[in-house]
Amino acid sequence: MFSASQLTTEQKAALVQWASEGATMSDLQRRLKEEFGIGITYMDTRMLVLDLGLVLLEAPKPVEVKPEPVAAVPTGAVSVTLDHLALPGALVSGRVTFSDGETGVWMLDQSGRPGLDPDTAGYRPTQEDILAFQQQLRTLIQRSGL
């Protein structure tokens, strides 16, 4: 195991300078090898930094800018269709197109519980679209005689 006591004053001063210039742990390890012929492991370099009380400057990490979600612009009314053959495990099923153009599959299971699987992952319809969907679904089921 390598120790800071094995370094000369000149070598310690060089490490302090390199660290203040923004050198990384790997940079310190490489420069010790290139300039002083001291080959040490990465872990020994870490211990050396701690022994000498060096503060390594981290380059600022790029900030990921996430685009703001675009508000859906209504393109029309909600439309609901009924499948001729219901999905497996469903009493009835069909497709829905919301006012913003997003689509999905809906179903009512054997217990009457509704389910919605939007084509766009994570999509959530507006409250107005949900109410319109429920009203149209009720009317569609009543007309079909189910």
N, C-alpha and C positions, 0 to 999 in steps of 0.2 A: 504494500500500500504506500502510495506516494504522499508526502507531507510537505506543507509550505516551508518547513524548516530546512528542507533540502534545496531551496532556491536561494540564489544570491540576491542582494539588495537590488541590483540592476534588473534581474529577472522579475522580481516582485513589482518594481516600478513599471516595467513594460506591461505586465498584466493589468495594472491599474489604469494605465494609459489606454490600452486596447479596449478595456471595458468601458471607459468614458467615451470612446469613439463609437460605441454601439456594437462591439463585437459580441457574437453569440457564443454559447458554450463550445460549439464545434469550431468556431473561429479561433478561440483561445487554445484549444487542443491542437489544432493544425499549426498555428503560429509558434507554439512552444516547440513543436517538432521541427519546423522549418528553420526557425531562427536560433534556437538554442540546442537542438538535437535531443530534446527531452520528449520521449514517446510515452505518453500516459493514457490510460483508459478514460472513457467518457465519465465514468463514475468517479475516478480520481480527480478529474477536472472539476466536477461538481463539488467535491470535498474541498478542493483547493480554493474555489470561489468562496465557499463558506468560511474557510480558515482565514482568508485574507479580508473578508467582509466586503467583497466586491458587489456592486449593484450593477446588474446587467440591464441595459436599456432595451426594452422590447419595442420593435417597430410597431407602429400603430396598425392594428388589423383593419382591413378594408371593411367599411360598414356596408352591409347588404341593405340596399334600398328596395323595399317591397312596394310594388305599384299599388296605388289605392284601388280598391275594388270599384269597378264602374257600376254605377247604379243602373239597374235594368230600366229600359225605356219601354213602357207598354206599347205593344204593337197591335193589340186587338183584345178580344174577349177570351175568356177561358173556354176551351172546348173539351168535351169528355166523350169517349167512345166506349162501347161495350164489345168485348170479344165474343165470338160465336161459341168458342170452346174456352172455358175458364182454365186458368193456370192450375197445375197440380196443387192440391191442398186448398184451393180457393172455391168459394161458393160462386162468386162472379169476379171478373177482372176486365181490364181494358187499358186504354191509353188516355193520357191527358196532355193538353197543350195549354200552358199558362199564358197570360197576357203579354209576358216579356219574351215569348217564343221558346222558352224552355219546355222540354217534354219529359214524360216519365210513364211508368207502368203503375197502375193502381190495382188493388185487389181487396176483397172482403173475404176473410177466412170463414170456416164453418161456424165459428162463434159470433160472427158479425163484426169482428175487429178489423178496422181499415189498415191498409198498408200502402206506402208510396215508395217507389224506387225510381228516383230521378235519373235521367240519362247522364247528367253532369254531377259527378261526385260532390257531395257537400252542398248541393243547391237546396235553398229553402225558399218556397214561394212566399209572397207577401200575404198578409192577413186578409186583404181583400180578395186575392186569388183563391185562398183556401175556402173562404165563405162561398164564392161563386162556384168553386169545384163541388163543395158539399151540396149546394142547391141543385146543380145540374145532375149530380150523381143520384140524388134522391128522386128527381123527376125521371131520369133514365131508367132506374130500377122499377119505379112504379109503372111506367109504360110497358116495360118488358114483362110484367106480371110475376116477377119473382117475389 
